[in-house]
Amino acid sequence: MADFELHCRETQIILGDRFEAVHLWLDEFFLSPQYGTRHRRLRHHQAGIYEAARLFGPEAARAARIHILTDLRMEGWNEGYPFPQDEAHFVALGLW
């Protein structure tokens, strides 16, 4: 998993802002005993991007997508695979 600082540096370079609140929100359940590394199923998908935009504004959607793509790529996902649409689709794709 990419760490918080990597996500912040990435969006700073690409979008000109660290979007710390977005990254923290996306990974909020990482330390939860219930989810741990499986936390991605909750927000690392298109529905999570829409929710980030609703909560943090339209530019936050771009930051969320960058974050999610980075994490998915680290797990072996590539652009030839379907992008997860929601939690059920994420799980159905075998992504944690």
N, C-alpha and C positions, 0 to 999 in steps of 0.2 A: 504494500500500500504506500502510495506517495504520502509524505508527511505534510503537515500544515504549512510549514515554511516553503516547501516546494510549490504547493498549490498557490500560495500568495505571490511568490516570485513569478510564476507563470502568468498569472492574470495581470500582474504589474507590467510585465514586458509586453504582453499582447494587448491589454485593454487600458493600461495606464493607471490602474487602481488595484490594490491588493485584495479587495473584496473579502476581508477577514470574516465578517459576519456570515457571508454565504458559505464559506468553507467550513466554518464551525457548525453551521446549521446542517449542512450535508452530512457531516461526520458525527453529529450529536450523539448517536447511539453506539459509537465504536467501543466505548468503555463500559457499556451496559452488559451485565452478565448474561442477559437474555439473548443478546445479538452478537456482541464482539465483532469479529471480522465479517459476520453476516449482516452487518448494519446496512450495507449498500442496497440491499433489497428494498429498503424503506424509502429511499429518496434518489438513488442513482439511476434514474430513468426519465423519460420524457415528462411524465406526470410531476416528477420532482422539479424539473426545470420550470414547468408552468407555475408550480407553487412558489419557487424561489422568485420568479418575476412578480407574482402577486404580493409576496411579503417584502421584497427588497427593491423592486422596480425593474423596468425592462432590461437594463444593462446587466442586471444580476443574472438574467437567464443565460447570457453569453458566458459569464463567469462559471455558472453552474455546469454548463455543457463542457467547457474546457476541463473542469475538475473531474467530471464523470468520465470523459474520454481518456484522460490520463490514467485514472484508476482501472478502467476496463482494459486498456492496452497492457497494463502491467500484469493483468491476469490472462493475457493471450488473445483477447478479443481484437478483431481488426475491422476495418470499414467494410469488408465483404460480408460481415455478419449483420443480422438485424440489430437495430438499436432498440434496447429494451423500452417498452412503452409505459409500463406500470409494474407494480410489485409482482403480480401474477405472471406477467410476461417475462420479467427478470428471472424468476425462479424456473419457469418453463424452458428458458434458454440454457439452464444449467449454470447460471452465474451466481453461485453461492446460495 
